[in-house]
Amino acid sequence: MMKGYNLTNIGTPLKVLFTSYLCVVGIGYLMAVTQILLTHGMADGKFGLSVDDIVYSYYGNRTGTLIENKLNGSMKDMADEPDRVTIIKWVRDGAKESTFESSGAKMVFENTCIACHSEEAGMGLPDFTKFENIKERAKQDTGASVKSLTRVSHIHLFGIAFIFFFVGAIFVFATSVPVWLKSAAIAMPFVSQIMDISSWWLTKFDPVFAWLVMIGGSGMGLAFAFMWFVSVYEMWFRKHEDSSVIDEH
């Protein structure tokens, strides 16, 4: 820490800068949690993140096909019951191209799915205007692919590390917590991030590791909340602290 500076005595412009950043990343964190609840959290068809959701997301629900599990899970609200039954029946009958149209499945895909599942939609979802992409997802659900895990892992490792670096850099100037607790809070999100992402890969091959995903994610959330509230409290609500006490922290 720079000698003589802490969150109570830095100038107002710095407080505004730090607080603005914390508010933006705080909202971003809430949006990330919401996104997880609406995607991974619906993998079992029920709202709320559970161990089953994590297992289905990374290991897969291997009792059924990917399309069937999606239609009964995170995509359940995206199609009416009759349309979902039509697609699931076609998939269970072998997902044959020869019966794709006569079964009614083709019409459902065209009227319901392709609005989002196409290159023109630009949403990054599988392109269901091509039959081979549909056929590929009519196979056993084995969870996230190695390719997608690699892509998401490197994005998270770089992006989240930057977020916690700057949150930690602000929290460094806090003086209301002892050094050991401050150090632990700064280190926790980085350790938790490695645990979280490593457990994605472990769960991909053995569902028993799904618990580690929840532990890692919870560790990041707790550390973020602790550093966020302490930093904001000290900047705006704590009594101005004399710089002479800084060296004690």
C-alpha positions in Angstrom: 0.0 0.0 0.0 1.2 3.5 -0.7 2.3 5.1 2.6 -0.1 7.7 4.0 -3.1 6.7 1.8 -6.3 4.8 2.7 -9.9 4.7 1.6 -11.0 7.2 4.2 -8.5 10.0 3.2 -8.1 9.7 -0.5 -9.5 12.6 -2.5 -13.1 12.7 -3.6 -12.3 12.2 -7.3 -10.5 8.9 -6.5 -13.5 7.8 -4.3 -15.8 8.6 -7.2 -13.6 6.6 -9.6 -13.3 3.6 -7.3 -17.0 3.6 -6.4 -18.1 3.9 -10.0 -15.9 1.0 -11.0 -17.2 -1.1 -8.0 -20.8 -0.3 -8.9 -20.4 -1.3 -12.5 -18.6 -4.6 -11.8 -21.2 -5.2 -9.0 -24.0 -4.9 -11.4 -22.1 -7.1 -13.9 -21.6 -9.7 -11.2 -25.3 -9.8 -10.5 -26.1 -10.1 -14.2 -23.6 -13.0 -14.4 -25.3 -14.8 -11.5 -28.7 -14.2 -13.2 -27.4 -15.6 -16.4 -26.1 -18.7 -14.6 -29.5 -19.3 -13.0 -31.3 -19.0 -16.4 -28.9 -21.3 -18.2 -27.1 -23.8 -16.1 -29.7 -23.4 -13.3 -32.4 -24.7 -15.6 -30.5 -27.7 -16.8 -32.8 -30.0 -14.7 -35.9 -28.1 -15.7 -36.2 -26.4 -12.3 -35.2 -22.8 -11.5 -32.3 -22.6 -9.0 -28.7 -23.9 -9.2 -28.3 -27.4 -7.9 -25.7 -30.2 -8.1 -27.8 -31.9 -10.8 -27.7 -28.7 -12.9 -23.9 -28.7 -12.8 -23.7 -32.4 -13.6 -26.0 -32.1 -16.5 -24.1 -29.0 -17.8 -20.6 -30.5 -17.7 -21.0 -34.3 -17.6 -24.4 -34.4 -19.3 -27.6 -36.3 -18.6 -26.6 -39.5 -20.4 -30.0 -41.1 -20.0 -31.2 -39.0 -23.0 -30.2 -37.0 -26.0 -29.0 -33.4 -25.9 -32.0 -32.0 -27.7 -34.4 -33.9 -25.4 -32.7 -32.8 -22.3 -32.6 -29.2 -23.5 -36.3 -29.2 -24.3 -37.0 -30.6 -20.8 -34.5 -28.2 -19.2 -33.2 -24.8 -20.1 -35.2 -24.6 -23.4 -38.5 -25.7 -21.8 -40.1 -22.3 -22.0 -39.0 -21.7 -25.6 -41.5 -24.1 -27.2 -45.1 -25.2 -26.5 -45.8 -28.6 -25.1 -47.1 -30.1 -28.4 -44.0 -28.9 -30.3 -41.6 -30.3 -27.7 -43.4 -33.6 -27.8 -43.2 -33.7 -31.6 -39.4 -33.1 -31.6 -38.7 -35.5 -28.7 -40.8 -38.3 -30.4 -38.9 -37.8 -33.6 -35.6 -37.9 -31.8 -36.6 -41.1 -29.9 -37.6 -42.7 -33.1 -34.0 -42.4 -34.4 -33.9 -38.7 -35.6 -34.0 -39.9 -39.2 -33.8 -37.4 -42.1 -36.3 -39.4 -44.0 -39.0 -38.8 -41.3 -37.8 -35.2 -40.4 -40.6 -33.6 -42.4 -43.4 -36.2 -42.1 -43.1 -36.3 -38.3 -43.7 -32.6 -38.1 -40.3 -31.9 -36.5 -39.1 -29.9 -39.5 -42.0 -27.5 -39.2 -41.4 -27.0 -35.5 -37.8 -26.2 -36.0 -38.6 -23.8 -38.8 -41.4 -22.0 -36.9 -40.0 -22.1 -33.4 -36.2 -22.8 -33.3 -34.6 -21.2 -36.3 -35.5 -17.6 -35.2 -32.6 -17.9 -32.7 -30.7 -21.0 -34.0 -29.4 -19.6 -37.3 -26.4 -17.7 -38.5 -28.6 -14.7 -39.4 -29.8 -14.4 -35.8 -26.1 -13.9 -34.7 -26.7 -15.3 -31.2 -23.8 -17.8 -31.4 -26.2 -20.8 -31.1 -26.1 -24.0 -33.2 -27.4 -23.3 -36.8 -30.5 -25.4 -37.1 -31.1 -24.5 -40.7 -28.6 -27.3 -41.4 -29.9 -30.8 -40.7 -26.4 -32.1 -39.7 -26.3 -29.7 -36.8 -29.7 -31.0 -35.5 -28.6 -34.6 -36.0 -25.4 -34.0 -34.0 -27.5 -32.9 -31.1 -29.9 -35.8 -31.3 -27.1 -38.0 -29.9 -26.5 -38.9 -26.2 -26.0 -35.9 -24.0 -22.4 -35.9 -22.8 -22.4 -32.3 -21.5 -20.0 -29.6 -22.5 -17.6 -30.4 -25.2 -13.8 -30.2 -24.7 -13.8 -27.5 -27.4 -16.4 -25.3 -25.6 -14.7 -25.9 -22.2 -11.4 -24.7 -23.6 -13.0 -21.6 -25.0 -14.9 -20.7 -21.9 -12.0 -21.5 -19.6 -9.5 -19.2 -21.2 -12.1 -16.4 -21.4 -13.0 -16.7 -17.7 -9.4 -17.0 -16.6 -8.4 -13.8 -18.3 -11.5 -11.8 -17.7 -12.3 -12.6 -14.1 -8.7 -12.3 -13.1 -8.7 -8.7 -14.4 -11.9 -7.9 -12.4 -10.6 -9.3 -9.2 -7.2 -7.6 -9.7 -8.8 -4.2 -9.7 -11.3 -4.9 -7.0 -8.4 -6.2 -4.9 -6.3 -3.2 -5.7 -9.0 -0.9 -4.3 -9.5 -3.1 -1.3 -5.8 -3.0 -0.5 -6.3 0.6 0.8 -8.9 -0.6 3.4 -7.7 -0.3 7.0 -10.7 -1.7 9.0 -9.6 -5.4 8.6 -6.4 -7.1 9.9 -3.6 -7.9 7.4 -4.3 -11.7 7.5 -8.0 -11.2 6.7 -7.2 -8.7 4.0 -4.6 -11.0 2.4 -7.0 -14.0 2.6 -9.9 -12.0 1.0 -7.6 -10.8 -1.9 -6.3 -14.3 -2.6 -9.6 -16.2 -2.2 -11.2 -15.3 -5.6 -8.1 -16.3 -7.5 -7.9 -19.6 -5.7 -11.6 -20.1 -6.0 -11.4 -19.3 -9.7 -8.8 -22.0 -10.3 -10.9 -24.5 -8.3 -14.1 -23.5 -10.2 -12.7 -23.9 -13.7 -10.6 -27.0 -12.8 -13.7 -28.7 -11.5 -15.6 -28.0 -14.8 -13.0 -30.3 -16.4 -13.1 -32.8 -13.6 -16.9 -32.9 -13.7 -16.8 -33.5 -17.4 -15.3 -36.9 -16.7 -16.7 -37.7 -13.3 -19.9 -36.1 -11.9 -18.7 -36.5 -8.3 -16.6 -33.3 -8.7 -19.8 -31.1 -9.3 -19.6 -30.1 -5.6 -16.3 -28.4 -6.3 -17.9 -26.1 -8.9 -20.4 -24.8 -6.2 -17.6 -24.4 -3.6 -15.4 -22.5 -6.1 -18.2 -20.2 -7.3 -19.3 -19.5 -3.7 -15.8 -18.6 -2.7 -15.5 -16.0 -5.5 -18.9 -14.6 -4.6 -18.2 -14.3 -0.9 -14.8 -12.6 -1.5 -16.3 -10.2 -4.0 -19.1 -9.2 -1.7 -16.8 -8.7 1.3 -14.2 -6.6 -0.6 -17.0 -4.6 -2.3 -18.9 -3.7 0.9 -15.8 -2.9 3.0 -14.3 -0.7 0.3 -17.6 1.3 -0.2 -18.1 1.6 3.5 -14.7 2.9 4.2 -14.8 5.5 1.4 -18.2 7.0 2.2 -19.3 6.0 5.7 -16.3 5.5 7.9 -14.8 8.4 9.8 -11.7 10.0 8.2 -8.6 8.1 9.4 -5.3 9.8 10.2 -2.6 8.6 7.8 -0.3 8.0 10.8 -2.1 4.7 11.5 -1.7 3.3 8.0 1.5 1.5 8.7 -0.3 -0.7 11.3 -2.3 -2.2 8.4 
